[in-house]
Every structure is written in structure tokens, then in C-alpha cells.
């Protein structure tokens, strides 16, 4: 994951948790939604190209 500043890193990371990108799976491990991660990452870091599997 790339960011243009430390501030952008924290803003994006907090948004990932707030919007359900990162979550605990049924087995208790941290998991994430790859599509949402790209969508939100691009929203908060428009100058960074996120990889997508479309």
C-alpha cells in the first residue's frame, strides 16, 4: 500500500476500518475486502494507482 504522506496513511487506514475493509474473519484472523480497499485507497490517495483485478 502506497501513500504520499504519513498523514494520508493514517487517514486511509482509519477509513479502511470505518468502512469495513478490514475485519475479523470467522476464524479470528484479520481479513480484508480487496475491492473496497482499492476503492477507498483511490478516494483518499488519487495520485496513487491502486492495482485492481477487474
N, CA, C and O atoms as a GROMACS GRO file, in nm:
protein
  216
    1UNK      N    1   0.085  -0.116   0.000
    1UNK     CA    2   0.000   0.000   0.000
    1UNK      C    3   0.089   0.123   0.000
    1UNK      O    4   0.184   0.131   0.078
    2UNK      N    5   0.059   0.218  -0.087
    2UNK     CA    6   0.139   0.339  -0.100
    2UNK      C    7   0.059   0.461  -0.057
    2UNK      O    8  -0.063   0.466  -0.071
    3UNK      N    9   0.131   0.558  -0.005
    3UNK     CA   10   0.070   0.685   0.035
    3UNK      C   11   0.170   0.796   0.008
    3UNK      O   12   0.291   0.771   0.005
    4UNK      N   13   0.121   0.916  -0.010
    4UNK     CA   14   0.210   1.028  -0.037
    4UNK      C   15   0.260   1.095   0.090
    4UNK      O   16   0.354   1.175   0.084
    5UNK      N   17   0.200   1.063   0.204
    5UNK     CA   18   0.246   1.120   0.331
    5UNK      C   19   0.202   1.030   0.446
    5UNK      O   20   0.116   0.943   0.429
    6UNK      N   21   0.260   1.051   0.561
    6UNK     CA   22   0.221   0.976   0.681
    6UNK      C   23   0.078   1.010   0.718
    6UNK      O   24   0.002   0.922   0.761
    7UNK      N   25   0.040   1.135   0.702
    7UNK     CA   26  -0.097   1.176   0.732
    7UNK      C   27  -0.197   1.101   0.642
    7UNK      O   28  -0.299   1.053   0.691
    8UNK      N   29  -0.166   1.090   0.513
    8UNK     CA   30  -0.254   1.016   0.421
    8UNK      C   31  -0.262   0.869   0.460
    8UNK      O   32  -0.368   0.807   0.448
    9UNK      N   33  -0.151   0.813   0.506
    9UNK     CA   34  -0.151   0.674   0.551
    9UNK      C   35  -0.254   0.654   0.662
    9UNK      O   36  -0.336   0.563   0.656
   10UNK      N   37  -0.248   0.740   0.765
   10UNK     CA   38  -0.340   0.724   0.879
   10UNK      C   39  -0.485   0.753   0.840
   10UNK      O   40  -0.575   0.682   0.885
   11UNK      N   41  -0.508   0.853   0.759
   11UNK     CA   42  -0.645   0.884   0.714
   11UNK      C   43  -0.703   0.764   0.639
   11UNK      O   44  -0.817   0.725   0.662
   12UNK      N   45  -0.624   0.707   0.550
   12UNK     CA   46  -0.669   0.592   0.471
   12UNK      C   47  -0.690   0.469   0.558
   12UNK      O   48  -0.790   0.400   0.544
   13UNK      N   49  -0.597   0.442   0.647
   13UNK     CA   50  -0.608   0.326   0.735
   13UNK      C   51  -0.732   0.334   0.823
   13UNK      O   52  -0.804   0.235   0.839
   14UNK      N   53  -0.758   0.450   0.880
   14UNK     CA   54  -0.878   0.470   0.962
   14UNK      C   55  -1.004   0.450   0.878
   14UNK      O   56  -1.101   0.390   0.924
   15UNK      N   57  -1.003   0.501   0.755
   15UNK     CA   58  -1.118   0.483   0.665
   15UNK      C   59  -1.140   0.335   0.634
   15UNK      O   60  -1.254   0.290   0.624
   16UNK      N   61  -1.032   0.260   0.618
   16UNK     CA   62  -1.045   0.116   0.592
   16UNK      C   63  -1.121   0.047   0.706
   16UNK      O   64  -1.209  -0.035   0.681
   17UNK      N   65  -1.088   0.079   0.828
   17UNK     CA   66  -1.158   0.018   0.942
   17UNK      C   67  -1.301   0.071   0.953
   17UNK      O   68  -1.395  -0.006   0.976
   18UNK      N   69  -1.319   0.203   0.937
   18UNK     CA   70  -1.452   0.263   0.949
   18UNK      C   71  -1.549   0.210   0.844
   18UNK      O   72  -1.669   0.196   0.871
   19UNK      N   73  -1.498   0.181   0.725
   19UNK     CA   74  -1.585   0.139   0.615
   19UNK      C   75  -1.584  -0.012   0.591
   19UNK      O   76  -1.633  -0.059   0.489
   20UNK      N   77  -1.529  -0.087   0.685
   20UNK     CA   78  -1.538  -0.232   0.680
   20UNK      C   79  -1.444  -0.302   0.585
   20UNK      O   80  -1.467  -0.418   0.550
   21UNK      N   81  -1.339  -0.234   0.541
   21UNK     CA   82  -1.241  -0.301   0.455
   21UNK      C   83  -1.168  -0.408   0.534
   21UNK      O   84  -1.153  -0.521   0.488
   22UNK      N   85  -1.122  -0.373   0.653
   22UNK     CA   86  -1.055  -0.467   0.742
   22UNK      C   87  -1.156  -0.519   0.843
   22UNK      O   88  -1.234  -0.442   0.899
   23UNK      N   89  -1.154  -0.650   0.866
   23UNK     CA   90  -1.249  -0.710   0.959
   23UNK      C   91  -1.193  -0.841   1.011
   23UNK      O   92  -1.101  -0.899   0.952
   24UNK      N   93  -1.248  -0.888   1.121
   24UNK     CA   94  -1.209  -1.018   1.174
   24UNK      C   95  -1.293  -1.126   1.107
   24UNK      O   96  -1.416  -1.120   1.109
   25UNK      N   97  -1.226  -1.223   1.050
   25UNK     CA   98  -1.294  -1.335   0.986
   25UNK      C   99  -1.347  -1.430   1.094
   25UNK      O  100  -1.313  -1.417   1.212
   26UNK      N  101  -1.428  -1.524   1.053
   26UNK     CA  102  -1.486  -1.620   1.147
   26UNK      C  103  -1.379  -1.699   1.223
   26UNK      O  104  -1.402  -1.742   1.336
   27UNK      N  105  -1.264  -1.717   1.161
   27UNK     CA  106  -1.156  -1.792   1.227
   27UNK      C  107  -1.074  -1.705   1.322
   27UNK      O  108  -0.980  -1.753   1.385
   28UNK      N  109  -1.110  -1.577   1.334
   28UNK     CA  110  -1.044  -1.487   1.427
   28UNK      C  111  -0.927  -1.409   1.370
   28UNK      O  112  -0.868  -1.326   1.438
   29UNK      N  113  -0.892  -1.436   1.244
   29UNK     CA  114  -0.781  -1.366   1.181
   29UNK      C  115  -0.831  -1.240   1.111
   29UNK      O  116  -0.945  -1.232   1.066
   30UNK      N  117  -0.742  -1.141   1.103
   30UNK     CA  118  -0.774  -1.018   1.031
   30UNK      C  119  -0.782  -1.048   0.883
   30UNK      O  120  -0.695  -1.115   0.828
   31UNK      N  121  -0.886  -1.000   0.819
   31UNK     CA  122  -0.907  -1.020   0.676
   31UNK      C  123  -0.941  -0.886   0.614
   31UNK      O  124  -0.959  -0.788   0.685
   32UNK      N  125  -0.951  -0.881   0.481
   32UNK     CA  126  -0.986  -0.755   0.416
   32UNK      C  127  -1.060  -0.779   0.285
   32UNK      O  128  -1.053  -0.887   0.226
   33UNK      N  129  -1.130  -0.676   0.242
   33UNK     CA  130  -1.204  -0.678   0.116
   33UNK      C  131  -1.118  -0.604   0.014
   33UNK      O  132  -1.105  -0.482   0.021
   34UNK      N  133  -1.060  -0.677  -0.080
   34UNK     CA  134  -0.968  -0.620  -0.178
   34UNK      C  135  -1.032  -0.512  -0.265
   34UNK      O  136  -0.970  -0.410  -0.295
   35UNK      N  137  -1.157  -0.535  -0.306
   35UNK     CA  138  -1.224  -0.436  -0.391
   35UNK      C  139  -1.248  -0.305  -0.317
   35UNK      O  140  -1.223  -0.197  -0.371
   36UNK      N  141  -1.296  -0.316  -0.194
   36UNK     CA  142  -1.318  -0.196  -0.113
   36UNK      C  143  -1.186  -0.125  -0.082
   36UNK      O  144  -1.181  -0.002  -0.078
   37UNK      N  145  -1.081  -0.203  -0.061
   37UNK     CA  146  -0.951  -0.143  -0.032
   37UNK      C  147  -0.906  -0.054  -0.148
   37UNK      O  148  -0.860   0.058  -0.126
   38UNK      N  149  -0.919  -0.104  -0.269
   38UNK     CA  150  -0.881  -0.025  -0.387
   38UNK      C  151  -0.968   0.099  -0.401
   38UNK      O  152  -0.918   0.209  -0.425
   39UNK      N  153  -1.098   0.081  -0.384
   39UNK     CA  154  -1.192   0.192  -0.399
   39UNK      C  155  -1.162   0.305  -0.299
   39UNK      O  156  -1.154   0.422  -0.336
   40UNK      N  157  -1.147   0.269  -0.174
   40UNK     CA  158  -1.124   0.370  -0.070
   40UNK      C  159  -0.981   0.424  -0.079
   40UNK      O  160  -0.959   0.544  -0.059
   41UNK      N  161  -0.886   0.338  -0.110
   41UNK     CA  162  -0.749   0.384  -0.127
   41UNK      C  163  -0.737   0.488  -0.236
   41UNK      O  164  -0.666   0.587  -0.219
   42UNK      N  165  -0.805   0.468  -0.346
   42UNK     CA  166  -0.804   0.565  -0.456
   42UNK      C  167  -0.875   0.694  -0.417
   42UNK      O  168  -0.836   0.802  -0.461
   43UNK      N  169  -0.977   0.683  -0.335
   43UNK     CA  170  -1.052   0.802  -0.290
   43UNK      C  171  -0.962   0.895  -0.208
   43UNK      O  172  -0.964   1.016  -0.227
   44UNK      N  173  -0.884   0.838  -0.117
   44UNK     CA  174  -0.800   0.919  -0.028
   44UNK      C  175  -0.660   0.943  -0.082
   44UNK      O  176  -0.586   1.026  -0.028
   45UNK      N  177  -0.622   0.873  -0.187
   45UNK     CA  178  -0.489   0.886  -0.248
   45UNK      C  179  -0.503   0.887  -0.400
   45UNK      O  180  -0.453   0.796  -0.466
   46UNK      N  181  -0.568   0.988  -0.456
   46UNK     CA  182  -0.596   0.986  -0.600
   46UNK      C  183  -0.472   0.986  -0.689
   46UNK      O  184  -0.478   0.946  -0.805
   47UNK      N  185  -0.359   1.032  -0.634
   47UNK     CA  186  -0.236   1.036  -0.714
   47UNK      C  187  -0.163   0.902  -0.719
   47UNK      O  188  -0.065   0.887  -0.791
   48UNK      N  189  -0.212   0.804  -0.641
   48UNK     CA  190  -0.151   0.671  -0.637
   48UNK      C  191  -0.241   0.574  -0.714
   48UNK      O  192  -0.362   0.570  -0.693
   49UNK      N  193  -0.180   0.496  -0.802
   49UNK     CA  194  -0.256   0.398  -0.879
   49UNK      C  195  -0.263   0.266  -0.801
   49UNK      O  196  -0.161   0.201  -0.778
   50UNK      N  197  -0.382   0.229  -0.761
   50UNK     CA  198  -0.403   0.102  -0.691
   50UNK      C  199  -0.428  -0.008  -0.793
   50UNK      O  200  -0.497   0.013  -0.893
   51UNK      N  201  -0.372  -0.125  -0.767
   51UNK     CA  202  -0.394  -0.240  -0.857
   51UNK      C  203  -0.533  -0.294  -0.836
   51UNK      O  204  -0.580  -0.307  -0.722
   52UNK      N  205  -0.599  -0.325  -0.944
   52UNK     CA  206  -0.732  -0.385  -0.937
   52UNK      C  207  -0.736  -0.507  -1.026
   52UNK      O  208  -0.670  -0.513  -1.129
   53UNK      N  209  -0.814  -0.602  -0.984
   53UNK     CA  210  -0.837  -0.721  -1.065
   53UNK      C  211  -0.979  -0.714  -1.117
   53UNK      O  212  -1.071  -0.767  -1.054
   54UNK      N  213  -0.997  -0.650  -1.230
   54UNK     CA  214  -1.132  -0.633  -1.288
   54UNK      C  215  -1.165  -0.742  -1.386
   54UNK      O  216  -1.274  -0.742  -1.443
   0.00000   0.00000   0.00000
